[in-house]
Amino acid sequence: MFLKRFKEKSNLKYFNNVLNDIERHVPPGKIESLGILLNYSEFNRYDQLRAVMKSIGIKDNKVRFIAFIEDEKDRPNSWDDFFSPNDFGWKGKIKNVQLEDFIDTPFDALICYYKSISLELDFVTALSKAGLKIGISNHDPRLFDLIIDLEPRYLNVFQKEIDKYLKVLNKI
């Protein structure tokens, strides 16, 4: 318990340093590759979200999902990749190869489809090499370039809004 609190403090300090060092710029051009970061306990309708991405013109093979789960025992078999709090060490050290690969992939855009406040989810968002970061939570606006503030269950509203904003930004 005592060490866990120190580890959280260490990771929070590292997270704030990462956010302070980020120099954001959105690259020009259309979105062709897309990463989607989810909190599995909030939203787990993977196929519906994939259909939304297909409707705005993103090809299925260019969309990659990763989901955060609180407990390894709750891990379902149907998702692409997962990570949990156990995949983070001291000072933000990542111990999951799939998570490292997701973070290092230079997606044209990253959609962070979670509303909850979670250091692990925010940490992955901050470290991601994605060009445009889109979120549905405004708890820390330093994380995102575009925020569509809504609950995850309103996927149809998200579809209309993302379509509208990406057309205005000339990204689709």
HUKAGI-V677778 format. One record per residue. N is the residue number from 1. PSI is psi in whole degrees, -180 to 180 (999 if undefined). D_FIRST is the distance of its C-alpha to the first C-alpha in Angstrom with 1 decimal. Layout:
BEGIN
N,PSI,D_FIRST / N,PSI,D_FIRST
END
This chain:
BEGIN
1,-46,0.0 / 2,-46,3.8 / 3,-33,5.5 / 4,-41,5.0 / 5,-40,6.4 / 6,-41,8.9 / 7,-44,9.8 / 8,-43,10.7 / 9,-43,12.6 / 10,-46,14.3 / 11,-37,15.4 / 12,-41,16.5 / 13,-44,18.6 / 14,-41,20.1 / 15,-47,20.9 / 16,-37,22.7 / 17,-41,24.6 / 18,-46,25.7 / 19,-36,27.0 / 20,-25,28.8 / 21,-9,30.5 / 22,131,31.7 / 23,108,35.5 / 24,133,36.4 / 25,135,39.8 / 26,120,40.9 / 27,148,43.2 / 28,164,46.6 / 29,170,47.6 / 30,157,46.9 / 31,120,43.7 / 32,-36,44.1 / 33,145,40.6 / 34,132,37.6 / 35,142,33.9 / 36,124,32.1 / 37,125,28.4 / 38,154,27.2 / 39,112,24.3 / 40,-33,25.2 / 41,-21,24.1 / 42,-41,26.4 / 43,123,29.3 / 44,25,30.3 / 45,73,34.1 / 46,-46,34.5 / 47,-37,38.3 / 48,-40,39.0 / 49,-37,37.3 / 50,-38,39.2 / 51,-37,42.4 / 52,-44,41.8 / 53,-38,41.5 / 54,-37,44.6 / 55,-26,46.5 / 56,4,45.9 / 57,12,47.2 / 58,127,44.3 / 59,146,45.1 / 60,-41,42.8 / 61,-4,42.4 / 62,7,41.2 / 63,130,38.2 / 64,132,34.9 / 65,149,31.9 / 66,139,28.2 / 67,145,25.7 / 68,129,22.0 / 69,142,20.4 / 70,-38,17.0 / 71,132,16.9 / 72,-27,19.0 / 73,-23,20.6 / 74,9,22.3 / 75,115,24.1 / 76,167,27.8 / 77,-9,30.6 / 78,-7,32.8 / 79,160,31.0 / 80,-71,31.7 / 81,153,28.2 / 82,158,24.6 / 83,160,21.3 / 84,174,17.7 / 85,-25,14.4 / 86,-14,14.2 / 87,5,17.4 / 88,131,15.9 / 89,-158,14.9 / 90,146,14.6 / 91,37,17.3 / 92,15,18.4 / 93,125,19.3 / 94,131,20.4 / 95,10,20.4 / 96,119,22.7 / 97,-40,26.4 / 98,-39,27.6 / 99,-43,25.4 / 100,-43,26.6 / 101,-41,30.2 / 102,-46,29.8 / 103,-40,28.7 / 104,-9,31.5 / 105,125,34.2 / 106,72,36.5 / 107,150,37.0 / 108,-33,39.7 / 109,152,37.3 / 110,125,33.8 / 111,120,33.3 / 112,93,29.8 / 113,67,30.2 / 114,148,27.1 / 115,-27,26.8 / 116,157,23.1 / 117,115,20.9 / 118,124,18.6 / 119,-39,17.5 / 120,-45,18.2 / 121,-45,21.6 / 122,-36,22.6 / 123,-45,21.6 / 124,-41,23.9 / 125,-47,26.6 / 126,-38,26.5 / 127,-18,26.8 / 128,143,29.5 / 129,14,32.9 / 130,147,34.7 / 131,-46,37.6 / 132,124,37.3 / 133,123,34.0 / 134,131,34.5 / 135,162,31.9 / 136,11,32.0 / 137,138,29.4 / 138,25,30.2 / 139,-25,26.8 / 140,92,27.1 / 141,-10,30.7 / 142,-19,30.1 / 143,-31,29.0 / 144,152,32.2 / 145,-30,36.0 / 146,128,36.9 / 147,125,35.1 / 148,97,36.5 / 149,104,34.5 / 150,167,34.5 / 151,145,32.6 / 152,-27,32.1 / 153,-16,34.3 / 154,63,37.3 / 155,-35,38.1 / 156,-36,41.8 / 157,-42,41.4 / 158,-42,39.2 / 159,-46,41.9 / 160,-44,44.6 / 161,-44,42.7 / 162,-39,41.6 / 163,-46,45.2 / 164,-51,46.6 / 165,-38,44.5 / 166,-30,44.7 / 167,-42,48.5 / 168,-40,48.7 / 169,0,46.7 / 170,44,49.0 / 171,-14,46.2 / 172,999,47.6
END
